[in-house]
Amino acid sequence: MTLFDSPWAQLGAVGIVFLLVLLIATGRLMPRSTAQDQVDQANANAKLWQAAAEASDKRADLFGEQLGEIVAAMRAVEALVRTSPGRAP
C-alpha cells in the first residue's frame, strides 16, 4: 500500500489541519519542553513517594520493636504476679 492509497491521503489539507488542531487541543501533541517538565515533575513525585515509603517502613519497624518490648514487660509482670505469695487460687 502506498502513501497515496492510504486513508490519510484522503483527508486533504483541511483534514490534516483539523487533525493537528485536534491533537493539540486534546493534549496528545505538545512541545518538548512541556513534556520534559511533566517528566521532571513525575520524577520529583516518585522521589517524594519513595521517601514517604521509607519513612513508613521505619515507623513500622519502630512500632514492632516497641510492641516486642511491651510484650516482654507484660510477661515479666505476669511472672511476678504468679509468684507473689498473696495470690488467690
NORDAUR-V504510 format. One record per residue. N is the residue number from 1. PSI is psi in radians with two decimals (* if undefined). NEAR is the number of other C-alpha atoms within 8 Angstrom. D_CENTER is the distance of its C-alpha to the mean C-alpha in Angstrom with 1 decimal. Layout:
BEGIN
[[N;PSI;NEAR;D_CENTER] [N;PSI;NEAR;D_CENTER]]
END
This chain:
BEGIN
[[1;2.21;4;44.8] [2;2.96;5;45.4] [3;-0.63;7;43.5] [4;-0.24;6;46.3] [5;-0.11;7;46.2] [6;2.84;9;42.5] [7;-0.45;6;41.3] [8;-0.53;8;39.9] [9;-0.39;9;43.5] [10;-0.20;6;44.5] [11;-0.75;9;42.2] [12;-3.13;8;44.4] [13;-0.74;6;43.7] [14;-0.72;7;42.9] [15;-0.70;8;40.4] [16;-0.74;9;38.7] [17;-0.74;8;38.5] [18;-0.75;8;37.2] [19;-0.72;8;34.5] [20;-0.78;8;33.5] [21;-0.70;8;33.4] [22;-0.72;8;31.4] [23;-0.70;10;28.8] [24;-0.72;10;28.6] [25;-0.61;7;28.5] [26;-0.09;7;25.6] [27;0.17;7;23.5] [28;-0.33;7;23.8] [29;2.02;7;26.1] [30;2.82;8;25.2] [31;2.69;6;26.4] [32;-0.66;6;25.0] [33;-0.67;6;24.4] [34;-0.75;8;22.3] [35;-0.72;9;20.2] [36;-0.66;8;19.9] [37;-0.71;8;18.9] [38;-0.67;8;16.0] [39;-0.76;8;15.0] [40;-0.71;8;15.5] [41;-0.71;8;13.4] [42;-0.69;8;10.4] [43;-0.70;8;11.2] [44;-0.71;8;11.6] [45;-0.66;8;8.3] [46;-0.70;8;6.8] [47;-0.69;8;9.6] [48;-0.80;8;9.1] [49;-0.60;8;5.8] [50;-0.76;8;7.8] [51;-0.69;8;10.8] [52;-0.68;8;9.6] [53;-0.70;8;8.9] [54;-0.70;8;12.3] [55;-0.68;8;13.9] [56;-0.67;8;13.1] [57;-0.74;8;14.5] [58;-0.73;8;17.5] [59;-0.75;8;18.0] [60;-0.69;8;18.1] [61;-0.75;8;20.6] [62;-0.71;8;22.7] [63;-0.74;8;22.9] [64;-0.73;8;24.1] [65;-0.79;8;26.6] [66;-0.69;8;27.9] [67;-0.68;8;28.2] [68;-0.71;8;30.2] [69;-0.67;8;32.5] [70;-0.74;8;33.1] [71;-0.72;8;34.0] [72;-0.72;8;36.4] [73;-0.69;8;38.0] [74;-0.69;8;38.5] [75;-0.70;8;40.2] [76;-0.74;8;42.4] [77;-0.73;8;43.4] [78;-0.75;8;44.1] [79;-0.68;8;46.3] [80;-0.75;8;48.1] [81;-0.68;8;48.7] [82;-0.53;7;50.0] [83;-0.03;7;52.5] [84;2.48;7;53.8] [85;-0.45;4;57.5] [86;0.32;4;57.4] [87;2.27;8;55.0] [88;2.52;3;56.2] [89;*;2;56.2]]
END
